Each structure stands twice: as structure tokens, then as C-alpha cells.
Amino acid sequence: YSKMKRACIKIQAVIRMMIAYNTRNKLNMEIVNAIEIQRIARGFVERSSYSKMKRACIEIQAFVRMMIAYNTRNKLNMEIVNAIEIQRIARGFVKRSNYSKMKRACIKIQAVIRMMIAYN
């Protein structure tokens, strides 16, 4: 009887050990699966966060580029306006100086003609 009892206890111990091993393996698989789900979820959250930050950076870059282009255009417009003003002043100077030369020439011609009339 005692031999039989020890054999039964041994069998029960082995069966309990196998049950515990299987339970532990099943629990380990559940933990591994839970970790995998967490990994995928964290990756999704990080990718979406990165995507939002990237879109925000692109919007900031676009705004800065727009401001640079706007300032450059304004600076160019001012340079064009200044160049036109310089051209206007230079043309006026040239016209006045040509008019002054023409006036002096006319006065000399008139003087010569009057002198010729006075001598005749």
C-alpha cells in the first residue's frame, strides 16, 4: 500500500508540475501578447505625435518663407521706387541743362542778329 501511495503522490506531483508549467507558459504568452499590443500602441501614438509635430514644423517653415518672400518683395519694390525716383531726377536735370544750353544759344543768336541789324 505505501509503495502505491508513494507512486500516486509522485504521479500527482508530476501532473501538478505539468499543470503549473502549462499555466505559467500560458501566462507568459499572455504577458508577451500584452507587451506586443503595448508596443504597437506606443508606436502608433509616437508616429501620430511625430506626424503632428512634422506638420506644425512645415506650417512654421511655410510662414517664415512667406515672411521672407514678403520682405524681399517689399525691399525690391522700394529699390524699384528709389530707382524710378533717381531716374526722374536725372531726366529732369538733363532736360533743364539742355533747356539752359538751348536758351543761351538762342540768346547768342539773337544778340548776333541784333548786332548785325544795328551795324547795317
Disulfide bonds with the S-S distance in Angstrom:
none
